Amino acid sequence: MKISAAVFASAVSAASIRAVQQTQGLPLAQFGEVHFITVEDAIAKIDLLGNNFTALPISTKEHSPAAFGEEKMVTASKANSAAAAAGDCANPNIRFEWDNYSTSDKQAFVDAIQCLINKPPSGNFSPSKNRYEDFVRLHQSYSPNIHSRSTTQQTHKFLLWHRYYVWAFEQVLRDECGFNRAFTWWDEKKWAGRFSQATIFTNQYFGTLPGPTNGAATCINNGRFAGLQLSLGPGMTTNNPHCLQRAVNEQTTAQTGQSSWDACMQRTSYPDFHSCVEFTFHAQGHNGVGGIMSDAIASPGDPSFFMHHLYVDYVFRKWQINDVSRRTSISGCADSATCSPLTLDTMVYMGNICGAKCPDLRVRDILNTQQGHLCYRYDY
């Protein structure tokens, strides 16, 4: 499928990129940017102009109206009874926000990611160079099908696919690198306009968040991933050694705060909500970190990608909590080319990246984080 320049705005061809090890950052233009709209445009619903998502069919399954909210102060027996009544798993794994995570857990988390970087590739995602790059290659290969081309050519599989993708990453950390702690997430909106001060971007964990250097991204030489070399990207390029690099723009990160949360949360239909999320704080979180993260196709090359998308999934779950129908029904476009209807039986493919734990699933299997194939929630 052709990749739209509107979404993946790098004009650099594979042939024009030197396939040599990089010790300095690449020009910012080689990464492009993730297509975005401003918060003001989201409030005005500019992204919905020319679309008529309300005319699309709604695919629904039977459900119980039992409570789905995040944890309340109830006894364990009452909580289990409510979960059973709703069909939810009784003992979901809890994802703890980074600032509620212990120092030991934080270190174990970044160590597990480094473990994947040190492991050889599975051989199923050629030409990745290590097990971590298997995830980069999977995302790179599927990008044309899981991101909207523009606001007028949308696919609404984005939130669902990335929910499953981040869950699969967790399984591989546990099964192949012995990660045995609770999982984490990052409340990104707390740091809007000051990502460089965020407690994930430190010398101990994900490395710092520098600005550009002479029009180029800046290689990261501190933190757990100091000196990390990648071979995939920008864009669809492969076998292209370059460093982990960033180029923060805090005017852009300011677009990821409470106002973007409010704008998206006010939308009541799934495709309208999805559109808001994809083009506001999701896009601006990528563009704000810059460098590898501003390249939508190969952005998982920066480990902070997973913290960003854990936040995106958190927002998705919080929106679903507000109305039972949001976790029992779906509508929208399954693809950006023809807008074939997205249904509960639309397939979501993960390339078996975590083996038998990652079969191809239907939307209904991952729509609710506490039913089907999944069993997790967030700590608040």
Secondary structure, 3 states (H helix, E strand, C coil): CCCCCCCECCCCCHHHCCCCCCCCCCEHHHCCCECCCCHHHHHCCHHHCCCCHHHCCCEECCCCCCCCCCCCCCCHHHHHHHHHHHCCCCCCEEEEEHHHCCHHHHHHHHHHHHHHHHCCCCCCCCCCCCHHHHHHHHHHHHHHHHCCCECCECCCCHHHHHHHHHHHHHHHHHHHHCCCCCCEECCHHHHCCCHHHCCCCCCCCCCCCCCCECCECEECCCCCCCCCEECCCCCCCCCCCEECEECCCHHHHHHHCHHHHHHHHCCCCHHHHHHHHHHHHHHHHHHHHCHHHHCCCCHHHCCHHHHHHHHHHHHHHHHHHCCHHHHCEECCECCCCCCCECCCCCEECCCCCCHHHCCCEEHHHCCCCCCCCCCEEECC
